[in-house]
Amino acid sequence: MKKVRRTVSSSLLLLVLLVGLSVPALGARHGSRRCTDRCADNYRIKIDACNLIPLKHERKICERRAKESKNDCKHRCH
């Protein structure tokens, strides 16, 4: 009986450890996605602001800067 109890308790301990180690790995993966989503949201806001500029040359400069900002943000996520 003691042997069975020891086997069951050690199996449960191993299971808890494995689950506990996998949770942070899953959280890190989703954290990166949230970061890139935030970068994309900021990019859309900047592009919407750029579209309000009536002069084409100035608008293109603004759009280029928004894209560079998005790329910099995405590089900081990884």
NUTI-797425 format. One record per atom (N, C-alpha, C): z, y, x; atom name. Coordinates in nm, 3 decimals. Example, Ala and Ser with C-alpha at 12.3 -4.5 7.8 and 13.67 -1.06 7.14 Angstrom:
BEGIN
{up: 0.780&north: -0.569&east: 1.319&atom: N}
{up: 0.780&north: -0.450&east: 1.230&atom: CA}
{up: 0.780&north: -0.330&east: 1.320&atom: C}
{up: 0.708&north: -0.225&east: 1.285&atom: N}
{up: 0.714&north: -0.106&east: 1.367&atom: CA}
{up: 0.787&north: 0.003&east: 1.290&atom: C}
***
This chain:
BEGIN
{up: 0.000&north: -0.120&east: 0.082&atom: N}
{up: 0.000&north: 0.000&east: 0.000&atom: CA}
{up: 0.000&north: 0.126&east: 0.086&atom: C}
{up: 0.080&north: 0.124&east: 0.195&atom: N}
{up: 0.081&north: 0.241&east: 0.283&atom: CA}
{up: -0.055&north: 0.262&east: 0.348&atom: C}
{up: -0.120&north: 0.151&east: 0.381&atom: N}
{up: -0.251&north: 0.160&east: 0.446&atom: CA}
{up: -0.354&north: 0.224&east: 0.350&atom: C}
{up: -0.350&north: 0.187&east: 0.225&atom: N}
{up: -0.442&north: 0.242&east: 0.125&atom: CA}
{up: -0.414&north: 0.391&east: 0.107&atom: C}
{up: -0.288&north: 0.427&east: 0.097&atom: N}
{up: -0.250&north: 0.567&east: 0.078&atom: CA}
{up: -0.295&north: 0.651&east: 0.198&atom: C}
{up: -0.277&north: 0.597&east: 0.317&atom: N}
{up: -0.317&north: 0.668&east: 0.439&atom: CA}
{up: -0.469&north: 0.686&east: 0.443&atom: C}
{up: -0.543&north: 0.583&east: 0.405&atom: N}
{up: -0.689&north: 0.590&east: 0.404&atom: CA}
{up: -0.737&north: 0.694&east: 0.303&atom: C}
{up: -0.679&north: 0.693&east: 0.186&atom: N}
{up: -0.719&north: 0.789&east: 0.081&atom: CA}
{up: -0.684&north: 0.931&east: 0.123&atom: C}
{up: -0.566&north: 0.951&east: 0.177&atom: N}
{up: -0.526&north: 1.086&east: 0.217&atom: CA}
{up: -0.611&north: 1.137&east: 0.334&atom: C}
{up: -0.643&north: 1.049&east: 0.428&atom: N}
{up: -0.727&north: 1.094&east: 0.540&atom: CA}
{up: -0.870&north: 1.123&east: 0.494&atom: C}
{up: -0.919&north: 1.046&east: 0.397&atom: N}
{up: -1.052&north: 1.071&east: 0.342&atom: CA}
{up: -1.056&north: 1.206&east: 0.269&atom: C}
{up: -0.951&north: 1.233&east: 0.193&atom: N}
{up: -0.945&north: 1.361&east: 0.121&atom: CA}
{up: -0.935&north: 1.478&east: 0.219&atom: C}
{up: -0.858&north: 1.461&east: 0.325&atom: N}
{up: -0.845&north: 1.565&east: 0.426&atom: CA}
{up: -0.979&north: 1.593&east: 0.492&atom: C}
{up: -1.052&north: 1.487&east: 0.525&atom: N}
{up: -1.183&north: 1.503&east: 0.586&atom: CA}
{up: -1.279&north: 1.574&east: 0.491&atom: C}
{up: -1.275&north: 1.538&east: 0.364&atom: N}
{up: -1.361&north: 1.602&east: 0.264&atom: CA}
{up: -1.329&north: 1.751&east: 0.251&atom: C}
{up: -1.201&north: 1.785&east: 0.246&atom: N}
{up: -1.160&north: 1.925&east: 0.236&atom: CA}
{up: -1.206&north: 2.004&east: 0.359&atom: C}
{up: -1.194&north: 1.944&east: 0.476&atom: N}
{up: -1.238&north: 2.012&east: 0.599&atom: CA}
{up: -1.389&north: 2.037&east: 0.598&atom: C}
{up: -1.465&north: 1.936&east: 0.556&atom: N}
{up: -1.611&north: 1.952&east: 0.553&atom: CA}
{up: -1.653&north: 2.060&east: 0.454&atom: C}
{up: -1.593&north: 2.061&east: 0.338&atom: N}
{up: -1.625&north: 2.162&east: 0.237&atom: CA}
{up: -1.582&north: 2.300&east: 0.287&atom: C}
{up: -1.466&north: 2.308&east: 0.349&atom: N}
{up: -1.416&north: 2.435&east: 0.400&atom: CA}
{up: -1.504&north: 2.492&east: 0.510&atom: C}
{up: -1.564&north: 2.407&east: 0.591&atom: N}
{up: -1.651&north: 2.455&east: 0.698&atom: CA}
{up: -1.789&north: 2.496&east: 0.647&atom: C}
{up: -1.833&north: 2.437&east: 0.537&atom: N}
{up: -1.966&north: 2.470&east: 0.486&atom: CA}
{up: -1.967&north: 2.599&east: 0.404&atom: C}
{up: -1.856&north: 2.640&east: 0.348&atom: N}
{up: -1.852&north: 2.760&east: 0.264&atom: CA}
{up: -1.884&north: 2.887&east: 0.343&atom: C}
{up: -1.827&north: 2.912&east: 0.463&atom: N}
{up: -1.864&north: 3.033&east: 0.536&atom: CA}
{up: -2.011&north: 3.035&east: 0.576&atom: C}
{up: -2.067&north: 2.919&east: 0.606&atom: N}
{up: -2.210&north: 2.914&east: 0.642&atom: CA}
{up: -2.296&north: 2.957&east: 0.524&atom: C}
{up: -2.261&north: 2.914&east: 0.404&atom: N}
{up: -2.336&north: 2.954&east: 0.286&atom: CA}
{up: -2.319&north: 3.103&east: 0.258&atom: C}
{up: -2.200&north: 3.155&east: 0.278&atom: N}
{up: -2.174&north: 3.297&east: 0.255&atom: CA}
{up: -2.252&north: 3.385&east: 0.351&atom: C}
{up: -2.266&north: 3.341&east: 0.475&atom: N}
{up: -2.341&north: 3.420&east: 0.574&atom: CA}
{up: -2.488&north: 3.425&east: 0.536&atom: C}
{up: -2.539&north: 3.317&east: 0.483&atom: N}
{up: -2.679&north: 3.314&east: 0.445&atom: CA}
{up: -2.705&north: 3.412&east: 0.331&atom: C}
{up: -2.617&north: 3.415&east: 0.234&atom: N}
{up: -2.635&north: 3.505&east: 0.120&atom: CA}
{up: -2.607&north: 3.649&east: 0.160&atom: C}
{up: -2.522&north: 3.671&east: 0.257&atom: N}
{up: -2.492&north: 3.806&east: 0.302&atom: CA}
{up: -2.614&north: 3.873&east: 0.361&atom: C}
{up: -2.694&north: 3.798&east: 0.432&atom: N}
{up: -2.816&north: 3.853&east: 0.491&atom: CA}
{up: -2.915&north: 3.892&east: 0.381&atom: C}
{up: -2.922&north: 3.812&east: 0.279&atom: N}
{up: -3.013&north: 3.843&east: 0.169&atom: CA}
{up: -2.969&north: 3.971&east: 0.099&atom: C}
{up: -2.839&north: 3.989&east: 0.082&atom: N}
{up: -2.790&north: 4.112&east: 0.018&atom: CA}
{up: -2.824&north: 4.232&east: 0.104&atom: C}
{up: -2.816&north: 4.214&east: 0.234&atom: N}
{up: -2.846&north: 4.325&east: 0.324&atom: CA}
{up: -2.993&north: 4.365&east: 0.313&atom: C}
{up: -3.083&north: 4.268&east: 0.315&atom: N}
{up: -3.225&north: 4.301&east: 0.304&atom: CA}
{up: -3.259&north: 4.357&east: 0.166&atom: C}
{up: -3.188&north: 4.310&east: 0.063&atom: N}
{up: -3.208&north: 4.367&east: -0.070&atom: CA}
{up: -3.166&north: 4.514&east: -0.073&atom: C}
{up: -3.056&north: 4.544&east: -0.004&atom: N}
{up: -3.010&north: 4.684&east: 0.003&atom: CA}
{up: -3.113&north: 4.768&east: 0.077&atom: C}
{up: -3.172&north: 4.713&east: 0.184&atom: N}
{up: -3.276&north: 4.786&east: 0.258&atom: CA}
{up: -3.397&north: 4.813&east: 0.168&atom: C}
{up: -3.435&north: 4.714&east: 0.089&atom: N}
{up: -3.550&north: 4.731&east: 0.000&atom: CA}
{up: -3.520&north: 4.834&east: -0.108&atom: C}
{up: -3.398&north: 4.834&east: -0.158&atom: N}
{up: -3.360&north: 4.933&east: -0.260&atom: CA}
{up: -3.365&north: 5.074&east: -0.204&atom: C}
{up: -3.312&north: 5.092&east: -0.084&atom: N}
{up: -3.317&north: 5.224&east: -0.020&atom: CA}
{up: -3.460&north: 5.267&east: 0.005&atom: C}
{up: -3.545&north: 5.173&east: 0.044&atom: N}
{up: -3.686&north: 5.203&east: 0.067&atom: CA}
{up: -3.754&north: 5.251&east: -0.062&atom: C}
{up: -3.726&north: 5.182&east: -0.174&atom: N}
{up: -3.787&north: 5.223&east: -0.301&atom: CA}
{up: -3.743&north: 5.363&east: -0.341&atom: C}
{up: -3.617&north: 5.396&east: -0.317&atom: N}
{up: -3.567&north: 5.530&east: -0.350&atom: CA}
{up: -3.638&north: 5.635&east: -0.265&atom: C}
{up: -3.654&north: 5.606&east: -0.136&atom: N}
{up: -3.721&north: 5.701&east: -0.047&atom: CA}
{up: -3.868&north: 5.716&east: -0.083&atom: C}
{up: -3.935&north: 5.607&east: -0.117&atom: N}
{up: -4.076&north: 5.614&east: -0.156&atom: CA}
{up: -4.091&north: 5.694&east: -0.285&atom: C}
{up: -4.001&north: 5.676&east: -0.379&atom: N}
{up: -4.006&north: 5.754&east: -0.503&atom: CA}
{up: -3.991&north: 5.902&east: -0.473&atom: C}
{up: -3.904&north: 5.935&east: -0.378&atom: N}
{up: -3.887&north: 6.075&east: -0.338&atom: CA}
{up: -4.012&north: 6.127&east: -0.269&atom: C}
{up: -4.074&north: 6.041&east: -0.189&atom: N}
{up: -4.197&north: 6.082&east: -0.119&atom: CA}
{up: -4.310&north: 6.109&east: -0.217&atom: C}
{up: -4.315&north: 6.033&east: -0.326&atom: N}
{up: -4.422&north: 6.050&east: -0.424&atom: CA}
{up: -4.414&north: 6.185&east: -0.496&atom: C}
{up: -4.302&north: 6.252&east: -0.485&atom: N}
{up: -4.289&north: 6.384&east: -0.547&atom: CA}
{up: -4.352&north: 6.494&east: -0.461&atom: C}
{up: -4.386&north: 6.463&east: -0.337&atom: N}
{up: -4.445&north: 6.562&east: -0.246&atom: CA}
{up: -4.592&north: 6.579&east: -0.281&atom: C}
{up: -4.635&north: 6.701&east: -0.312&atom: N}
{up: -4.773&north: 6.720&east: -0.357&atom: CA}
{up: -4.878&north: 6.714&east: -0.246&atom: C}
{up: -4.841&north: 6.750&east: -0.124&atom: N}
{up: -4.939&north: 6.750&east: -0.015&atom: CA}
{up: -4.953&north: 6.610&east: 0.044&atom: C}
{up: -5.077&north: 6.561&east: 0.049&atom: N}
{up: -5.102&north: 6.423&east: 0.090&atom: CA}
{up: -5.054&north: 6.397&east: 0.233&atom: C}
{up: -5.082&north: 6.487&east: 0.324&atom: N}
{up: -5.043&north: 6.468&east: 0.464&atom: CA}
{up: -4.891&north: 6.458&east: 0.478&atom: C}
{up: -4.820&north: 6.546&east: 0.412&atom: N}
{up: -4.674&north: 6.543&east: 0.418&atom: CA}
{up: -4.618&north: 6.418&east: 0.349&atom: C}
{up: -4.684&north: 6.377&east: 0.241&atom: N}
{up: -4.639&north: 6.258&east: 0.169&atom: CA}
{up: -4.655&north: 6.132&east: 0.256&atom: C}
{up: -4.766&north: 6.123&east: 0.328&atom: N}
{up: -4.790&north: 6.007&east: 0.415&atom: CA}
{up: -4.689&north: 6.002&east: 0.529&atom: C}
{up: -4.652&north: 6.117&east: 0.583&atom: N}
{up: -4.549&north: 6.122&east: 0.688&atom: CA}
{up: -4.417&north: 6.071&east: 0.631&atom: C}
{up: -4.383&north: 6.116&east: 0.512&atom: N}
{up: -4.259&north: 6.073&east: 0.446&atom: CA}
{up: -4.260&north: 5.922&east: 0.421&atom: C}
{up: -4.373&north: 5.869&east: 0.375&atom: N}
{up: -4.383&north: 5.725&east: 0.349&atom: CA}
{up: -4.371&north: 5.644&east: 0.478&atom: C}
{up: -4.431&north: 5.693&east: 0.585&atom: N}
{up: -4.422&north: 5.625&east: 0.714&atom: CA}
{up: -4.277&north: 5.621&east: 0.763&atom: C}
{up: -4.207&north: 5.734&east: 0.747&atom: N}
{up: -4.066&north: 5.739&east: 0.788&atom: CA}
{up: -3.981&north: 5.647&east: 0.702&atom: C}
{up: -4.011&north: 5.637&east: 0.575&atom: N}
{up: -3.936&north: 5.546&east: 0.487&atom: CA}
{up: -3.957&north: 5.402&east: 0.530&atom: C}
{up: -4.080&north: 5.369&east: 0.566&atom: N}
{up: -4.109&north: 5.232&east: 0.611&atom: CA}
{up: -4.039&north: 5.201&east: 0.743&atom: C}
{up: -4.039&north: 5.297&east: 0.835&atom: N}
{up: -3.969&north: 5.277&east: 0.963&atom: CA}
{up: -3.819&north: 5.259&east: 0.938&atom: C}
{up: -3.765&north: 5.337&east: 0.847&atom: N}
{up: -3.623&north: 5.326&east: 0.813&atom: CA}
{up: -3.591&north: 5.189&east: 0.754&atom: C}
{up: -3.681&north: 5.137&east: 0.670&atom: N}
{up: -3.660&north: 5.004&east: 0.612&atom: CA}
{up: -3.663&north: 4.896&east: 0.720&atom: C}
{up: -3.757&north: 4.907&east: 0.812&atom: N}
{up: -3.765&north: 4.809&east: 0.919&atom: CA}
{up: -3.643&north: 4.813&east: 1.010&atom: C}
{up: -3.595&north: 4.933&east: 1.040&atom: N}
{up: -3.474&north: 4.945&east: 1.121&atom: CA}
{up: -3.354&north: 4.883&east: 1.049&atom: C}
{up: -3.345&north: 4.905&east: 0.921&atom: N}
{up: -3.237&north: 4.849&east: 0.841&atom: CA}
{up: -3.244&north: 4.696&east: 0.842&atom: C}
{up: -3.364&north: 4.641&east: 0.824&atom: N}
{up: -3.379&north: 4.497&east: 0.823&atom: CA}
{up: -3.343&north: 4.434&east: 0.957&atom: C}
{up: -3.375&north: 4.503&east: 1.067&atom: N}
{up: -3.341&north: 4.451&east: 1.199&atom: CA}
{up: -3.190&north: 4.452&east: 1.221&atom: C}
{up: -3.121&north: 4.548&east: 1.161&atom: N}
{up: -2.974&north: 4.551&east: 1.172&atom: CA}
{up: -2.910&north: 4.439&east: 1.092&atom: C}
{up: -2.980&north: 4.387&east: 0.992&atom: N}
{up: -2.923&north: 4.280&east: 0.909&atom: CA}
{up: -2.915&north: 4.148&east: 0.984&atom: C}
{up: -3.006&north: 4.123&east: 1.075&atom: N}
{up: -3.011&north: 3.992&east: 1.140&atom: CA}
{up: -2.938&north: 3.990&east: 1.267&atom: C}
***
